[in-house]
Amino acid sequence: MKKLVEVIAKSLVDNPDQVKVKETLGETTIIIELSVAPEDMGKVIGKQGRIAKAIRTVVKSAAVKTDKKVIVEII
C-alpha cells in the first residue's frame, strides 16, 4: 500500500523528492501518512478534496484482499 500511495503522490506533485509516506500496521488497520511540500498540498487534496478522496478509494480497493481497513492521512 505504501508504494501505491507514493507512486500516485509523486505523479501529482511538482516536488516528488519531498513526498514522504509512512505506513503503520495494526491488527485490523493500516494507517498510511502522506506528507508533501506545502506548495504541493493543493495538488494532492484537489478541489473540494476530490483527489484525496480518489486516492483513498484506490487504496481501499487495493486493500480488499488483505481484509484490513486502510486509512490514508494527508499531513
PDB file of N, H, CA, C and O in Angstrom:
ATOM      1  N   MET A   1       0.810  -1.192   0.000  1.00  0.00           N
ATOM      2  CA  MET A   1       0.000   0.000   0.000  1.00  0.00           C
ATOM      3  C   MET A   1       0.858   1.263   0.000  1.00  0.00           C
ATOM      4  O   MET A   1       0.536   2.255  -0.653  1.00  0.00           O
ATOM      5  N   LYS A   2       1.942   1.200   0.739  1.00  0.00           N
ATOM      6  H   LYS A   2       2.204   0.394   1.270  1.00  0.00           H
ATOM      7  CA  LYS A   2       2.834   2.355   0.842  1.00  0.00           C
ATOM      8  C   LYS A   2       3.357   2.758  -0.536  1.00  0.00           C
ATOM      9  O   LYS A   2       3.358   3.940  -0.881  1.00  0.00           O
ATOM     10  N   LYS A   3       3.792   1.793  -1.307  1.00  0.00           N
ATOM     11  H   LYS A   3       3.791   0.834  -1.026  1.00  0.00           H
ATOM     12  CA  LYS A   3       4.346   2.064  -2.632  1.00  0.00           C
ATOM     13  C   LYS A   3       3.280   2.644  -3.566  1.00  0.00           C
ATOM     14  O   LYS A   3       3.570   3.535  -4.365  1.00  0.00           O
ATOM     15  N   LEU A   4       2.063   2.145  -3.465  1.00  0.00           N
ATOM     16  H   LEU A   4       1.827   1.422  -2.816  1.00  0.00           H
ATOM     17  CA  LEU A   4       0.968   2.642  -4.292  1.00  0.00           C
ATOM     18  C   LEU A   4       0.697   4.121  -4.029  1.00  0.00           C
ATOM     19  O   LEU A   4       0.574   4.906  -4.969  1.00  0.00           O
ATOM     20  N   VAL A   5       0.606   4.497  -2.771  1.00  0.00           N
ATOM     21  H   VAL A   5       0.706   3.858  -2.007  1.00  0.00           H
ATOM     22  CA  VAL A   5       0.358   5.901  -2.409  1.00  0.00           C
ATOM     23  C   VAL A   5       1.533   6.763  -2.858  1.00  0.00           C
ATOM     24  O   VAL A   5       1.333   7.876  -3.343  1.00  0.00           O
ATOM     25  N   GLU A   6       2.740   6.265  -2.702  1.00  0.00           N
ATOM     26  H   GLU A   6       2.902   5.360  -2.308  1.00  0.00           H
ATOM     27  CA  GLU A   6       3.931   7.021  -3.089  1.00  0.00           C
ATOM     28  C   GLU A   6       3.955   7.290  -4.595  1.00  0.00           C
ATOM     29  O   GLU A   6       4.259   8.406  -5.016  1.00  0.00           O
ATOM     30  N   VAL A   7       3.640   6.289  -5.403  1.00  0.00           N
ATOM     31  H   VAL A   7       3.392   5.382  -5.061  1.00  0.00           H
ATOM     32  CA  VAL A   7       3.639   6.451  -6.855  1.00  0.00           C
ATOM     33  C   VAL A   7       2.570   7.448  -7.289  1.00  0.00           C
ATOM     34  O   VAL A   7       2.826   8.306  -8.134  1.00  0.00           O
ATOM     35  N   ILE A   8       1.384   7.339  -6.718  1.00  0.00           N
ATOM     36  H   ILE A   8       1.176   6.643  -6.032  1.00  0.00           H
ATOM     37  CA  ILE A   8       0.300   8.265  -7.062  1.00  0.00           C
ATOM     38  C   ILE A   8       0.673   9.687  -6.685  1.00  0.00           C
ATOM     39  O   ILE A   8       0.510  10.602  -7.492  1.00  0.00           O
ATOM     40  N   ALA A   9       1.174   9.888  -5.464  1.00  0.00           N
ATOM     41  H   ALA A   9       1.306   9.144  -4.809  1.00  0.00           H
ATOM     42  CA  ALA A   9       1.510  11.233  -4.988  1.00  0.00           C
ATOM     43  C   ALA A   9       2.641  11.848  -5.806  1.00  0.00           C
ATOM     44  O   ALA A   9       2.580  13.028  -6.152  1.00  0.00           O
ATOM     45  N   LYS A  10       3.665  11.069  -6.116  1.00  0.00           N
ATOM     46  H   LYS A  10       3.714  10.111  -5.835  1.00  0.00           H
ATOM     47  CA  LYS A  10       4.791  11.604  -6.883  1.00  0.00           C
ATOM     48  C   LYS A  10       4.388  12.020  -8.292  1.00  0.00           C
ATOM     49  O   LYS A  10       4.989  12.926  -8.871  1.00  0.00           O
ATOM     50  N   SER A  11       3.380  11.365  -8.842  1.00  0.00           N
ATOM     51  H   SER A  11       2.892  10.629  -8.372  1.00  0.00           H
ATOM     52  CA  SER A  11       2.936  11.741 -10.181  1.00  0.00           C
ATOM     53  C   SER A  11       2.101  13.020 -10.173  1.00  0.00           C
ATOM     54  O   SER A  11       1.928  13.646 -11.218  1.00  0.00           O
ATOM     55  N   LEU A  12       1.584  13.416  -9.015  1.00  0.00           N
ATOM     56  H   LEU A  12       1.724  12.908  -8.166  1.00  0.00           H
ATOM     57  CA  LEU A  12       0.734  14.604  -8.918  1.00  0.00           C
ATOM     58  C   LEU A  12       1.490  15.892  -8.608  1.00  0.00           C
ATOM     59  O   LEU A  12       1.069  16.968  -9.033  1.00  0.00           O
ATOM     60  N   VAL A  13       2.593  15.801  -7.881  1.00  0.00           N
ATOM     61  H   VAL A  13       2.936  14.927  -7.536  1.00  0.00           H
ATOM     62  CA  VAL A  13       3.245  16.992  -7.333  1.00  0.00           C
ATOM     63  C   VAL A  13       4.379  17.515  -8.216  1.00  0.00           C
ATOM     64  O   VAL A  13       4.850  16.832  -9.125  1.00  0.00           O
ATOM     65  N   ASP A  14       4.809  18.767  -7.917  1.00  0.00           N
ATOM     66  H   ASP A  14       4.426  19.322  -7.178  1.00  0.00           H
ATOM     67  CA  ASP A  14       5.944  19.366  -8.620  1.00  0.00           C
ATOM     68  C   ASP A  14       7.275  18.978  -7.981  1.00  0.00           C
ATOM     69  O   ASP A  14       8.307  18.987  -8.653  1.00  0.00           O
ATOM     70  N   ASN A  15       7.264  18.639  -6.692  1.00  0.00           N
ATOM     71  H   ASN A  15       6.426  18.632  -6.146  1.00  0.00           H
ATOM     72  CA  ASN A  15       8.484  18.268  -5.957  1.00  0.00           C
ATOM     73  C   ASN A  15       8.389  16.817  -5.488  1.00  0.00           C
ATOM     74  O   ASN A  15       8.135  16.575  -4.308  1.00  0.00           O
ATOM     75  N   PRO A  16       8.587  15.846  -6.386  1.00  0.00           N
ATOM     76  CA  PRO A  16       8.432  14.444  -5.981  1.00  0.00           C
ATOM     77  C   PRO A  16       9.467  13.975  -4.962  1.00  0.00           C
ATOM     78  O   PRO A  16       9.251  12.980  -4.272  1.00  0.00           O
ATOM     79  N   ASP A  17      10.590  14.688  -4.865  1.00  0.00           N
ATOM     80  H   ASP A  17      10.766  15.497  -5.426  1.00  0.00           H
ATOM     81  CA  ASP A  17      11.606  14.292  -3.888  1.00  0.00           C
ATOM     82  C   ASP A  17      11.183  14.609  -2.454  1.00  0.00           C
ATOM     83  O   ASP A  17      11.786  14.091  -1.515  1.00  0.00           O
ATOM     84  N   GLN A  18      10.167  15.444  -2.264  1.00  0.00           N
ATOM     85  H   GLN A  18       9.678  15.865  -3.027  1.00  0.00           H
ATOM     86  CA  GLN A  18       9.708  15.798  -0.919  1.00  0.00           C
ATOM     87  C   GLN A  18       8.488  14.984  -0.477  1.00  0.00           C
ATOM     88  O   GLN A  18       7.912  15.251   0.578  1.00  0.00           O
ATOM     89  N   VAL A  19       8.095  13.995  -1.279  1.00  0.00           N
ATOM     90  H   VAL A  19       8.563  13.777  -2.136  1.00  0.00           H
ATOM     91  CA  VAL A  19       6.980  13.128  -0.909  1.00  0.00           C
ATOM     92  C   VAL A  19       7.490  12.089   0.080  1.00  0.00           C
ATOM     93  O   VAL A  19       8.466  11.388  -0.185  1.00  0.00           O
ATOM     94  N   LYS A  20       6.814  12.001   1.227  1.00  0.00           N
ATOM     95  H   LYS A  20       6.021  12.571   1.442  1.00  0.00           H
ATOM     96  CA  LYS A  20       7.180  11.016   2.245  1.00  0.00           C
ATOM     97  C   LYS A  20       5.929  10.234   2.625  1.00  0.00           C
ATOM     98  O   LYS A  20       4.871  10.815   2.869  1.00  0.00           O
ATOM     99  N   VAL A  21       6.061   8.927   2.671  1.00  0.00           N
ATOM    100  H   VAL A  21       6.920   8.456   2.473  1.00  0.00           H
ATOM    101  CA  VAL A  21       4.951   8.055   3.025  1.00  0.00           C
ATOM    102  C   VAL A  21       5.385   7.172   4.182  1.00  0.00           C
ATOM    103  O   VAL A  21       6.422   6.512   4.124  1.00  0.00           O
ATOM    104  N   LYS A  22       4.574   7.171   5.235  1.00  0.00           N
ATOM    105  H   LYS A  22       3.731   7.707   5.282  1.00  0.00           H
ATOM    106  CA  LYS A  22       4.859   6.348   6.416  1.00  0.00           C
ATOM    107  C   LYS A  22       3.694   5.393   6.612  1.00  0.00           C
ATOM    108  O   LYS A  22       2.536   5.809   6.596  1.00  0.00           O
ATOM    109  N   GLU A  23       3.995   4.120   6.796  1.00  0.00           N
ATOM    110  H   GLU A  23       4.936   3.782   6.808  1.00  0.00           H
ATOM    111  CA  GLU A  23       2.959   3.096   6.951  1.00  0.00           C
ATOM    112  C   GLU A  23       3.044   2.492   8.345  1.00  0.00           C
ATOM    113  O   GLU A  23       4.111   2.056   8.777  1.00  0.00           O
ATOM    114  N   THR A  24       1.913   2.468   9.047  1.00  0.00           N
ATOM    115  H   THR A  24       1.046   2.822   8.696  1.00  0.00           H
ATOM    116  CA  THR A  24       1.835   1.882  10.374  1.00  0.00           C
ATOM    117  C   THR A  24       0.851   0.717  10.318  1.00  0.00           C
ATOM    118  O   THR A  24      -0.315   0.893   9.964  1.00  0.00           O
ATOM    119  N   LEU A  25       1.325  -0.460  10.666  1.00  0.00           N
ATOM    120  H   LEU A  25       2.272  -0.604  10.954  1.00  0.00           H
ATOM    121  CA  LEU A  25       0.495  -1.661  10.604  1.00  0.00           C
ATOM    122  C   LEU A  25      -0.089  -1.976  11.969  1.00  0.00           C
ATOM    123  O   LEU A  25       0.629  -2.010  12.968  1.00  0.00           O
ATOM    124  N   GLY A  26      -1.391  -2.206  12.007  1.00  0.00           N
ATOM    125  H   GLY A  26      -1.974  -2.178  11.195  1.00  0.00           H
ATOM    126  CA  GLY A  26      -2.073  -2.653  13.211  1.00  0.00           C
ATOM    127  C   GLY A  26      -2.669  -4.024  12.957  1.00  0.00           C
ATOM    128  O   GLY A  26      -2.457  -4.609  11.895  1.00  0.00           O
ATOM    129  N   GLU A  27      -3.416  -4.541  13.930  1.00  0.00           N
ATOM    130  H   GLU A  27      -3.588  -4.066  14.792  1.00  0.00           H
ATOM    131  CA  GLU A  27      -4.018  -5.860  13.750  1.00  0.00           C
ATOM    132  C   GLU A  27      -5.094  -5.852  12.681  1.00  0.00           C
ATOM    133  O   GLU A  27      -5.155  -6.752  11.843  1.00  0.00           O
ATOM    134  N   THR A  28      -5.942  -4.833  12.712  1.00  0.00           N
ATOM    135  H   THR A  28      -5.892  -4.102  13.392  1.00  0.00           H
ATOM    136  CA  THR A  28      -7.042  -4.784  11.750  1.00  0.00           C
ATOM    137  C   THR A  28      -6.981  -3.574  10.828  1.00  0.00           C
ATOM    138  O   THR A  28      -7.796  -3.457   9.913  1.00  0.00           O
ATOM    139  N   THR A  29      -6.026  -2.671  11.054  1.00  0.00           N
ATOM    140  H   THR A  29      -5.364  -2.766  11.798  1.00  0.00           H
ATOM    141  CA  THR A  29      -5.955  -1.461  10.237  1.00  0.00           C
ATOM    142  C   THR A  29      -4.527  -1.197   9.757  1.00  0.00           C
ATOM    143  O   THR A  29      -3.550  -1.644  10.358  1.00  0.00           O
ATOM    144  N   ILE A  30      -4.448  -0.470   8.676  1.00  0.00           N
ATOM    145  H   ILE A  30      -5.242  -0.107   8.189  1.00  0.00           H
ATOM    146  CA  ILE A  30      -3.183   0.036   8.157  1.00  0.00           C
ATOM    147  C   ILE A  30      -3.358   1.545   8.033  1.00  0.00           C
ATOM    148  O   ILE A  30      -4.277   2.014   7.361  1.00  0.00           O
ATOM    149  N   ILE A  31      -2.482   2.299   8.676  1.00  0.00           N
ATOM    150  H   ILE A  31      -1.735   1.918   9.222  1.00  0.00           H
ATOM    151  CA  ILE A  31      -2.532   3.751   8.598  1.00  0.00           C
ATOM    152  C   ILE A  31      -1.384   4.223   7.716  1.00  0.00           C
ATOM    153  O   ILE A  31      -0.220   3.917   7.974  1.00  0.00           O
ATOM    154  N   ILE A  32      -1.726   4.970   6.675  1.00  0.00           N
ATOM    155  H   ILE A  32      -2.672   5.219   6.465  1.00  0.00           H
ATOM    156  CA  ILE A  32      -0.726   5.493   5.749  1.00  0.00           C
ATOM    157  C   ILE A  32      -0.731   7.008   5.871  1.00  0.00           C
ATOM    158  O   ILE A  32      -1.754   7.653   5.640  1.00  0.00           O
ATOM    159  N   GLU A  33       0.412   7.570   6.233  1.00  0.00           N
ATOM    160  H   GLU A  33       1.242   7.045   6.421  1.00  0.00           H
ATOM    161  CA  GLU A  33       0.545   9.017   6.370  1.00  0.00           C
ATOM    162  C   GLU A  33       1.342   9.546   5.185  1.00  0.00           C
ATOM    163  O   GLU A  33       2.466   9.112   4.930  1.00  0.00           O
ATOM    164  N   LEU A  34       0.746  10.486   4.469  1.00  0.00           N
ATOM    165  H   LEU A  34      -0.167  10.839   4.675  1.00  0.00           H
ATOM    166  CA  LEU A  34       1.362  11.084   3.291  1.00  0.00           C
ATOM    167  C   LEU A  34       1.687  12.530   3.593  1.00  0.00           C
ATOM    168  O   LEU A  34       0.814  13.297   4.001  1.00  0.00           O
ATOM    169  N   SER A  35       2.943  12.907   3.395  1.00  0.00           N
ATOM    170  H   SER A  35       3.652  12.284   3.064  1.00  0.00           H
ATOM    171  CA  SER A  35       3.321  14.316   3.559  1.00  0.00           C
ATOM    172  C   SER A  35       4.024  14.779   2.288  1.00  0.00           C
ATOM    173  O   SER A  35       4.849  14.069   1.713  1.00  0.00           O
ATOM    174  N   VAL A  36       3.672  15.990   1.870  1.00  0.00           N
ATOM    175  H   VAL A  36       3.002  16.567   2.337  1.00  0.00           H
ATOM    176  CA  VAL A  36       4.238  16.586   0.668  1.00  0.00           C
ATOM    177  C   VAL A  36       4.678  18.003   0.997  1.00  0.00           C
ATOM    178  O   VAL A  36       4.407  18.508   2.086  1.00  0.00           O
ATOM    179  N   ALA A  37       5.358  18.640   0.054  1.00  0.00           N
ATOM    180  H   ALA A  37       5.578  18.229  -0.831  1.00  0.00           H
ATOM    181  CA  ALA A  37       5.781  20.024   0.235  1.00  0.00           C
ATOM    182  C   ALA A  37       4.536  20.909   0.371  1.00  0.00           C
ATOM    183  O   ALA A  37       3.506  20.617  -0.236  1.00  0.00           O
ATOM    184  N   PRO A  38       4.620  21.982   1.159  1.00  0.00           N
ATOM    185  CA  PRO A  38       3.450  22.852   1.373  1.00  0.00           C
ATOM    186  C   PRO A  38       2.840  23.397   0.082  1.00  0.00           C
ATOM    187  O   PRO A  38       1.621  23.533  -0.020  1.00  0.00           O
ATOM    188  N   GLU A  39       3.673  23.706  -0.892  1.00  0.00           N
ATOM    189  H   GLU A  39       4.664  23.596  -0.810  1.00  0.00           H
ATOM    190  CA  GLU A  39       3.138  24.246  -2.147  1.00  0.00           C
ATOM    191  C   GLU A  39       2.443  23.179  -2.998  1.00  0.00           C
ATOM    192  O   GLU A  39       1.714  23.518  -3.930  1.00  0.00           O
ATOM    193  N   ASP A  40       2.658  21.900  -2.691  1.00  0.00           N
ATOM    194  H   ASP A  40       3.251  21.625  -1.934  1.00  0.00           H
ATOM    195  CA  ASP A  40       2.022  20.810  -3.430  1.00  0.00           C
ATOM    196  C   ASP A  40       0.776  20.272  -2.731  1.00  0.00           C
ATOM    197  O   ASP A  40       0.108  19.384  -3.260  1.00  0.00           O
ATOM    198  N   MET A  41       0.462  20.794  -1.563  1.00  0.00           N
ATOM    199  H   MET A  41       1.005  21.515  -1.133  1.00  0.00           H
ATOM    200  CA  MET A  41      -0.655  20.280  -0.780  1.00  0.00           C
ATOM    201  C   MET A  41      -1.980  20.379  -1.561  1.00  0.00           C
ATOM    202  O   MET A  41      -2.789  19.452  -1.525  1.00  0.00           O
ATOM    203  N   GLY A  42      -2.195  21.480  -2.250  1.00  0.00           N
ATOM    204  H   GLY A  42      -1.537  22.233  -2.279  1.00  0.00           H
ATOM    205  CA  GLY A  42      -3.422  21.656  -3.012  1.00  0.00           C
ATOM    206  C   GLY A  42      -3.560  20.667  -4.152  1.00  0.00           C
ATOM    207  O   GLY A  42      -4.672  20.268  -4.499  1.00  0.00           O
ATOM    208  N   LYS A  43      -2.455  20.272  -4.730  1.00  0.00           N
ATOM    209  H   LYS A  43      -1.551  20.595  -4.448  1.00  0.00           H
ATOM    210  CA  LYS A  43      -2.487  19.314  -5.837  1.00  0.00           C
ATOM    211  C   LYS A  43      -2.861  17.919  -5.354  1.00  0.00           C
ATOM    212  O   LYS A  43      -3.495  17.156  -6.083  1.00  0.00           O
ATOM    213  N   VAL A  44      -2.472  17.588  -4.137  1.00  0.00           N
ATOM    214  H   VAL A  44      -1.957  18.209  -3.545  1.00  0.00           H
ATOM    215  CA  VAL A  44      -2.782  16.266  -3.591  1.00  0.00           C
ATOM    216  C   VAL A  44      -4.214  16.226  -3.062  1.00  0.00           C
ATOM    217  O   VAL A  44      -4.878  15.193  -3.153  1.00  0.00           O
ATOM    218  N   ILE A  45      -4.691  17.336  -2.514  1.00  0.00           N
ATOM    219  H   ILE A  45      -4.152  18.175  -2.440  1.00  0.00           H
ATOM    220  CA  ILE A  45      -6.048  17.369  -1.970  1.00  0.00           C
ATOM    221  C   ILE A  45      -7.074  17.596  -3.072  1.00  0.00           C
ATOM    222  O   ILE A  45      -8.110  16.930  -3.098  1.00  0.00           O
ATOM    223  N   GLY A  46      -6.803  18.521  -3.977  1.00  0.00           N
ATOM    224  H   GLY A  46      -5.962  19.062  -3.956  1.00  0.00           H
ATOM    225  CA  GLY A  46      -7.720  18.792  -5.080  1.00  0.00           C
ATOM    226  C   GLY A  46      -8.877  19.677  -4.661  1.00  0.00           C
ATOM    227  O   GLY A  46      -9.054  19.974  -3.480  1.00  0.00           O
ATOM    228  N   LYS A  47      -9.658  20.091  -5.641  1.00  0.00           N
ATOM    229  H   LYS A  47      -9.514  19.849  -6.600  1.00  0.00           H
ATOM    230  CA  LYS A  47     -10.817  20.935  -5.353  1.00  0.00           C
ATOM    231  C   LYS A  47     -11.849  20.131  -4.585  1.00  0.00           C
ATOM    232  O   LYS A  47     -12.254  19.047  -5.004  1.00  0.00           O
ATOM    233  N   GLN A  48     -12.266  20.678  -3.456  1.00  0.00           N
ATOM    234  H   GLN A  48     -11.937  21.558  -3.115  1.00  0.00           H
ATOM    235  CA  GLN A  48     -13.237  20.055  -2.554  1.00  0.00           C
ATOM    236  C   GLN A  48     -12.807  18.654  -2.119  1.00  0.00           C
ATOM    237  O   GLN A  48     -13.650  17.825  -1.777  1.00  0.00           O
ATOM    238  N   GLY A  49     -11.494  18.388  -2.132  1.00  0.00           N
ATOM    239  H   GLY A  49     -10.810  19.063  -2.410  1.00  0.00           H
ATOM    240  CA  GLY A  49     -10.974  17.110  -1.659  1.00  0.00           C
ATOM    241  C   GLY A  49     -11.185  15.944  -2.607  1.00  0.00           C
ATOM    242  O   GLY A  49     -11.119  14.789  -2.187  1.00  0.00           O
ATOM    243  N   ARG A  50     -11.435  16.222  -3.866  1.00  0.00           N
ATOM    244  H   ARG A  50     -11.489  17.160  -4.207  1.00  0.00           H
ATOM    245  CA  ARG A  50     -11.741  15.142  -4.810  1.00  0.00           C
ATOM    246  C   ARG A  50     -10.561  14.230  -5.070  1.00  0.00           C
ATOM    247  O   ARG A  50     -10.734  13.014  -5.150  1.00  0.00           O
ATOM    248  N   ILE A  51      -9.368  14.782  -5.204  1.00  0.00           N
ATOM    249  H   ILE A  51      -9.228  15.770  -5.139  1.00  0.00           H
ATOM    250  CA  ILE A  51      -8.197  13.936  -5.484  1.00  0.00           C
ATOM    251  C   ILE A  51      -7.847  13.102  -4.254  1.00  0.00           C
ATOM    252  O   ILE A  51      -7.502  11.926  -4.373  1.00  0.00           O
ATOM    253  N   ALA A  52      -7.936  13.716  -3.070  1.00  0.00           N
ATOM    254  H   ALA A  52      -8.216  14.671  -2.974  1.00  0.00           H
ATOM    255  CA  ALA A  52      -7.675  12.967  -1.834  1.00  0.00           C
ATOM    256  C   ALA A  52      -8.668  11.813  -1.699  1.00  0.00           C
ATOM    257  O   ALA A  52      -8.290  10.707  -1.312  1.00  0.00           O
ATOM    258  N   LYS A  53      -9.915  12.068  -2.012  1.00  0.00           N
ATOM    259  H   LYS A  53     -10.223  12.966  -2.326  1.00  0.00           H
ATOM    260  CA  LYS A  53     -10.935  11.020  -1.940  1.00  0.00           C
ATOM    261  C   LYS A  53     -10.646   9.913  -2.951  1.00  0.00           C
ATOM    262  O   LYS A  53     -10.833   8.733  -2.655  1.00  0.00           O
ATOM    263  N   ALA A  54     -10.192  10.294  -4.141  1.00  0.00           N
ATOM    264  H   ALA A  54     -10.040  11.253  -4.382  1.00  0.00           H
ATOM    265  CA  ALA A  54      -9.866   9.302  -5.165  1.00  0.00           C
ATOM    266  C   ALA A  54      -8.682   8.433  -4.738  1.00  0.00           C
ATOM    267  O   ALA A  54      -8.686   7.221  -4.953  1.00  0.00           O
ATOM    268  N   ILE A  55      -7.670   9.061  -4.132  1.00  0.00           N
ATOM    269  H   ILE A  55      -7.667  10.045  -3.957  1.00  0.00           H
ATOM    270  CA  ILE A  55      -6.521   8.291  -3.624  1.00  0.00           C
ATOM    271  C   ILE A  55      -6.987   7.289  -2.580  1.00  0.00           C
ATOM    272  O   ILE A  55      -6.591   6.124  -2.612  1.00  0.00           O
ATOM    273  N   ARG A  56      -7.826   7.739  -1.655  1.00  0.00           N
ATOM    274  H   ARG A  56      -8.148   8.685  -1.629  1.00  0.00           H
ATOM    275  CA  ARG A  56      -8.338   6.842  -0.612  1.00  0.00           C
ATOM    276  C   ARG A  56      -9.147   5.701  -1.218  1.00  0.00           C
ATOM    277  O   ARG A  56      -9.050   4.566  -0.752  1.00  0.00           O
ATOM    278  N   THR A  57      -9.935   5.980  -2.238  1.00  0.00           N
ATOM    279  H   THR A  57     -10.014   6.902  -2.616  1.00  0.00           H
ATOM    280  CA  THR A  57     -10.746   4.944  -2.881  1.00  0.00           C
ATOM    281  C   THR A  57      -9.875   3.889  -3.553  1.00  0.00           C
ATOM    282  O   THR A  57     -10.140   2.693  -3.431  1.00  0.00           O
ATOM    283  N   VAL A  58      -8.845   4.327  -4.256  1.00  0.00           N
ATOM    284  H   VAL A  58      -8.630   5.298  -4.355  1.00  0.00           H
ATOM    285  CA  VAL A  58      -7.940   3.384  -4.925  1.00  0.00           C
ATOM    286  C   VAL A  58      -7.215   2.506  -3.906  1.00  0.00           C
ATOM    287  O   VAL A  58      -7.089   1.297  -4.102  1.00  0.00           O
ATOM    288  N   VAL A  59      -6.744   3.108  -2.832  1.00  0.00           N
ATOM    289  H   VAL A  59      -6.846   4.089  -2.672  1.00  0.00           H
ATOM    290  CA  VAL A  59      -6.013   2.348  -1.810  1.00  0.00           C
ATOM    291  C   VAL A  59      -6.947   1.361  -1.104  1.00  0.00           C
ATOM    292  O   VAL A  59      -6.560   0.223  -0.839  1.00  0.00           O
ATOM    293  N   LYS A  60      -8.166   1.789  -0.800  1.00  0.00           N
ATOM    294  H   LYS A  60      -8.481   2.713  -1.015  1.00  0.00           H
ATOM    295  CA  LYS A  60      -9.117   0.874  -0.151  1.00  0.00           C
ATOM    296  C   LYS A  60      -9.470  -0.284  -1.071  1.00  0.00           C
ATOM    297  O   LYS A  60      -9.636  -1.413  -0.609  1.00  0.00           O
ATOM    298  N   SER A  61      -9.586  -0.017  -2.364  1.00  0.00           N
ATOM    299  H   SER A  61      -9.451   0.900  -2.739  1.00  0.00           H
ATOM    300  CA  SER A  61      -9.878  -1.085  -3.314  1.00  0.00           C
ATOM    301  C   SER A  61      -8.722  -2.083  -3.384  1.00  0.00           C
ATOM    302  O   SER A  61      -8.942  -3.290  -3.489  1.00  0.00           O
ATOM    303  N   ALA A  62      -7.506  -1.579  -3.327  1.00  0.00           N
ATOM    304  H   ALA A  62      -7.327  -0.599  -3.242  1.00  0.00           H
ATOM    305  CA  ALA A  62      -6.338  -2.463  -3.362  1.00  0.00           C
ATOM    306  C   ALA A  62      -6.203  -3.262  -2.066  1.00  0.00           C
ATOM    307  O   ALA A  62      -5.598  -4.334  -2.057  1.00  0.00           O
ATOM    308  N   ALA A  63      -6.767  -2.743  -0.972  1.00  0.00           N
ATOM    309  H   ALA A  63      -7.259  -1.873  -0.980  1.00  0.00           H
ATOM    310  CA  ALA A  63      -6.628  -3.398   0.326  1.00  0.00           C
ATOM    311  C   ALA A  63      -7.703  -4.439   0.596  1.00  0.00           C
ATOM    312  O   ALA A  63      -7.673  -5.097   1.635  1.00  0.00           O
ATOM    313  N   VAL A  64      -8.646  -4.599  -0.312  1.00  0.00           N
ATOM    314  H   VAL A  64      -8.670  -4.064  -1.157  1.00  0.00           H
ATOM    315  CA  VAL A  64      -9.741  -5.547  -0.095  1.00  0.00           C
ATOM    316  C   VAL A  64      -9.221  -6.960   0.142  1.00  0.00           C
ATOM    317  O   VAL A  64      -9.743  -7.675   0.997  1.00  0.00           O
ATOM    318  N   LYS A  65      -8.213  -7.364  -0.596  1.00  0.00           N
ATOM    319  H   LYS A  65      -7.789  -6.783  -1.291  1.00  0.00           H
ATOM    320  CA  LYS A  65      -7.710  -8.737  -0.462  1.00  0.00           C
ATOM    321  C   LYS A  65      -6.933  -8.967   0.833  1.00  0.00           C
ATOM    322  O   LYS A  65      -6.682 -10.118   1.190  1.00  0.00           O
ATOM    323  N   THR A  66      -6.541  -7.897   1.555  1.00  0.00           N
ATOM    324  H   THR A  66      -6.745  -6.962   1.265  1.00  0.00           H
ATOM    325  CA  THR A  66      -5.814  -8.072   2.813  1.00  0.00           C
ATOM    326  C   THR A  66      -6.740  -8.155   4.016  1.00  0.00           C
ATOM    327  O   THR A  66      -6.290  -8.456   5.122  1.00  0.00           O
ATOM    328  N   ASP A  67      -8.041  -7.889   3.814  1.00  0.00           N
ATOM    329  H   ASP A  67      -8.406  -7.645   2.916  1.00  0.00           H
ATOM    330  CA  ASP A  67      -9.036  -7.896   4.893  1.00  0.00           C
ATOM    331  C   ASP A  67      -8.686  -6.942   6.027  1.00  0.00           C
ATOM    332  O   ASP A  67      -9.000  -7.207   7.188  1.00  0.00           O
ATOM    333  N   LYS A  68      -8.037  -5.837   5.692  1.00  0.00           N
ATOM    334  H   LYS A  68      -7.781  -5.622   4.749  1.00  0.00           H
ATOM    335  CA  LYS A  68      -7.712  -4.814   6.685  1.00  0.00           C
ATOM    336  C   LYS A  68      -8.279  -3.479   6.237  1.00  0.00           C
ATOM    337  O   LYS A  68      -8.401  -3.211   5.042  1.00  0.00           O
ATOM    338  N   LYS A  69      -8.620  -2.650   7.206  1.00  0.00           N
ATOM    339  H   LYS A  69      -8.521  -2.868   8.177  1.00  0.00           H
ATOM    340  CA  LYS A  69      -9.107  -1.315   6.913  1.00  0.00           C
ATOM    341  C   LYS A  69      -7.902  -0.409   6.707  1.00  0.00           C
ATOM    342  O   LYS A  69      -6.957  -0.437   7.495  1.00  0.00           O
ATOM    343  N   VAL A  70      -7.937   0.390   5.653  1.00  0.00           N
ATOM    344  H   VAL A  70      -8.705   0.412   5.013  1.00  0.00           H
ATOM    345  CA  VAL A  70      -6.823   1.287   5.342  1.00  0.00           C
ATOM    346  C   VAL A  70      -7.271   2.725   5.540  1.00  0.00           C
ATOM    347  O   VAL A  70      -8.324   3.132   5.050  1.00  0.00           O
ATOM    348  N   ILE A  71      -6.464   3.489   6.261  1.00  0.00           N
ATOM    349  H   ILE A  71      -5.608   3.158   6.659  1.00  0.00           H
ATOM    350  CA  ILE A  71      -6.728   4.900   6.498  1.00  0.00           C
ATOM    351  C   ILE A  71      -5.576   5.685   5.882  1.00  0.00           C
ATOM    352  O   ILE A  71      -4.413   5.459   6.217  1.00  0.00           O
ATOM    353  N   VAL A  72      -5.905   6.610   4.979  1.00  0.00           N
ATOM    354  H   VAL A  72      -6.850   6.793   4.707  1.00  0.00           H
ATOM    355  CA  VAL A  72      -4.890   7.469   4.352  1.00  0.00           C
ATOM    356  C   VAL A  72      -5.038   8.863   4.935  1.00  0.00           C
ATOM    357  O   VAL A  72      -6.081   9.500   4.793  1.00  0.00           O
ATOM    358  N   GLU A  73      -3.983   9.331   5.593  1.00  0.00           N
ATOM    359  H   GLU A  73      -3.135   8.813   5.708  1.00  0.00           H
ATOM    360  CA  GLU A  73      -3.969  10.667   6.177  1.00  0.00           C
ATOM    361  C   GLU A  73      -2.992  11.531   5.404  1.00  0.00           C
ATOM    362  O   GLU A  73      -1.859  11.122   5.147  1.00  0.00           O
ATOM    363  N   ILE A  74      -3.427  12.726   5.032  1.00  0.00           N
ATOM    364  H   ILE A  74      -4.347  13.059   5.241  1.00  0.00           H
ATOM    365  CA  ILE A  74      -2.553  13.666   4.339  1.00  0.00           C
ATOM    366  C   ILE A  74      -2.126  14.714   5.357  1.00  0.00           C
ATOM    367  O   ILE A  74      -2.956  15.444   5.900  1.00  0.00           O
ATOM    368  N   ILE A  75      -0.830  14.777   5.606  1.00  0.00           N
ATOM    369  H   ILE A  75      -0.156  14.184   5.165  1.00  0.00           H
ATOM    370  CA  ILE A  75      -0.289  15.658   6.649  1.00  0.00           C
ATOM    371  C   ILE A  75       0.351  16.867   5.999  1.00  0.00           C
ATOM    372  O   ILE A  75       0.871  17.740   6.694  1.00  0.00           O
TER     373      ILE A  75
END
